[in-house]
Amino acid sequence: MKIIPFLIIVVLTTTTTVIDGLKSNTEEFMEKNPDIIDDKHGVRMGKILPECDDGKNNLEIDWNGSPINHTCYHRKPFDIDLDIDSIVHCENIRSDYM
């Protein structure tokens, strides 16, 4: 079986999420780097910053060990609508991508 790498696209927003005094990495980063903010799109696309997570360096930008960006804090799980078909979507990444 051949394992194909996949690409995860993270959308950064300018909203602030503070839970129990913790702020997400995205908000902290944007406060420290206001020059990357684009009024129309939120974050300038294609702007290369050495302090950004590029998939190899500065991985702590997206993960600092805190579950705040990856945890649902709702008291009740969302109901599952069994009448809706699931959508499976895969992106094929070139073998020479990395």
C-alpha positions in Angstrom: 0.0 0.0 0.0 1.4 3.4 -1.0 1.0 6.2 1.6 0.2 9.6 0.0 0.9 12.7 2.0 -1.9 15.1 2.3 -2.1 18.9 2.7 -4.0 20.6 5.5 -5.1 24.1 4.9 -5.5 26.2 8.0 -7.7 29.3 7.7 -6.6 32.0 10.1 -9.2 34.5 11.4 -9.0 37.7 13.3 -11.5 36.7 16.0 -10.3 36.2 19.5 -11.1 33.0 21.4 -10.2 33.1 25.1 -11.2 30.1 27.2 -10.1 29.9 30.9 -7.6 32.7 30.3 -5.9 30.9 27.3 -5.7 32.5 24.0 -5.2 30.5 20.8 -1.8 30.5 19.1 -3.3 32.1 16.0 -4.5 35.2 17.9 -1.2 35.5 19.8 0.7 35.3 16.5 -1.4 37.9 14.8 -1.1 40.3 17.7 2.7 40.0 17.4 2.6 40.3 13.6 0.0 42.9 12.6 1.7 43.5 9.2 0.3 40.1 7.9 -3.3 41.2 8.4 -5.3 41.9 5.3 -8.6 43.7 5.8 -10.3 41.9 3.0 -9.1 38.3 3.6 -7.9 38.3 7.2 -4.3 37.2 6.5 -2.2 38.0 3.5 -1.7 35.0 1.4 1.7 34.2 0.1 3.6 36.3 2.6 6.6 34.3 3.8 7.6 35.0 7.3 10.5 33.2 9.0 8.5 32.9 12.2 5.6 31.1 10.5 5.0 27.4 10.5 6.1 26.1 7.0 5.5 22.5 7.7 9.1 21.9 8.8 10.1 24.9 11.0 8.3 26.6 13.9 5.7 23.9 14.2 4.8 25.3 17.7 3.0 28.1 15.9 0.1 25.7 15.1 0.6 23.4 18.1 1.9 24.5 21.6 0.5 21.5 23.4 -2.8 23.3 24.2 -6.0 21.6 23.0 -7.8 25.0 22.7 -7.8 25.0 18.9 -8.7 21.3 18.6 -11.3 20.8 21.3 -15.1 21.3 21.2 -16.2 22.9 24.4 -20.0 22.5 23.9 -21.8 20.9 26.8 -23.9 18.7 24.6 -22.6 16.8 21.5 -24.2 17.9 18.2 -27.0 15.7 17.0 -26.2 13.6 14.0 -28.5 14.0 11.0 -28.6 10.6 9.4 -30.4 12.0 6.4 -27.3 13.8 5.2 -24.8 11.9 3.1 -21.1 12.2 4.2 -18.7 13.9 1.7 -15.3 12.4 1.4 -12.8 14.7 -0.4 -9.1 14.0 -0.9 -6.5 16.1 -2.5 -3.9 14.3 -4.6 -0.5 15.7 -3.8 2.4 15.4 -6.3 5.0 12.9 -5.2 7.7 15.6 -5.5 5.7 18.0 -3.2 8.3 18.0 -0.4 
